[in-house]
Amino acid sequence: MRPWLRVTASLASLALAAWLVVALVPAVSGVAWTAVAEQLRAVGPGTALGLTALWLAGLWAYTYVLTGSLPGLRNTQAFSLNAAGSAVSNVLPLGGAAGVAVTAVMAASWGHSARAITTSALVSGLWNALSRAALPLLALAVQGAVVFGDGVLVAAVGAAAGLLLAVVALIRLRWVCRLLGGRAARFLLRLRRQTGEVVRAGWRRMTAGMLAYLLLQGVLLWWCLAAAGVHLGLGPTVAAFAVSRLLTLAVVTPGGVGVTENGTIALLVGLGTPAAPAVAGVLLFAFFTYLAEIPLGGAAWLTWSARRARSG
């Protein structure tokens, strides 16, 4: 894509995200921004500090997913990788690829080979996809299909089944290679072997890190809602968290912002949650999981760049 097209697409995507938040949130929730602002002003500095600590703890837990997928990577380096990649993904539409490119440059500067970085991106991406497919199934088990409706139930089961088939296809990649033959077959077989080695060595670390990360993020959502005056039980909290994480896959806006918030608010209001506190809690959660990641990632990138310049 040409530079001017990338800039135009980015500006259009950011404008859509702003419209989805500024104009559509009041329409979905049925409350004015003044009522939401009153709820947010009630959040004290002590609560904000605690939420920040919990958010950072979740990001640190995720470093174990990256260190498990990229042997030799330190947790501090993984924290910088995740922060910088997330910042890019949260600014650009379809920013996932750009985020991977940023992390690849940083990891390469620490001595990791292109082959190892590619394998890490594949494995960590698989762990993320599996966790996002598992969340709605967990929510359905805890809360029941009545909250979601049959359509979402079918979609969740379909997503899980599709990911399972993808895993099976990766394991049985020899069948595909026999059809392709030549250089492509050798590349896929080598990728399968490297992926298998990384998974066998690091699956425990990656799984523990992912579970801890999701748990801490779920608690962060619950606390954000509680700080805004919404006190949910386990089932509704898991349901709201599952919906919010699934909707981050919406690629029409950077990080799915706008789509994620409106979908989560609609679910909470449908569950009978007071609208103004629900909006305030969801937006507070979005502040940590979307907005705050941008300056954090920028700081991580600038720190890495400064250290690279000094070492060069």
C-alpha angles and dihedrals in degrees: 000000000000118000095249090051091051091050092047092048092048093050092046092049093048090047090052091049091051091049092048090054103036100038106021101043093066090046093051095043099035094226133112124243091245090064091048091049090054090055092048093050088060091066105101128215092252091056091046090052091049092049090050092052091049091049092051091047089056092051090050091051089055091058088076089063090056097042089050092052096043112043113216095027114128122224092243090053091047090053090055092045093052094044095049094044092048092049092056092044090051093053104042128058109243082012095157092091092048089049091053090049091053093049090047091056092048094046092047090055088059091056102265117143124240089243093055092046092051091050091048092052090050096047097042089046089053091051090050093048093048092050093050090050091048095051097070090045089053090048091050090051093049102037104021134238092278091082096052105031129228094285094060090043091056091045093051094048090045092052092050091047091049092051091047090053090049090054092048090049090052090051092047094043092132089078091058092045092055088058095046102039126176125047095344091055092050091049093050093046091050090048091049092050093048092046091050092051093050093047093049092050100039110025094103093051093044094047093047091048093048093047091049091047094051092045092051092046091049090051088047090056091047092049093046089054092045091050088055092049102266116124111190131182124233097271099051091042093054090045093051092046093049092050093047093051093046092051091055084077089071103113099192089091131030108276090354089280113172093020092060095048096046093047093049093045091050090052094048093047089048089055090057098260115153106262103226096050090043092054092046093050094047092048091048089053090048090052090062099036097043118011099037091051091065099064090036091055092044090054091048091051093047091048091050091047092050093050091047091051091051093048091047 
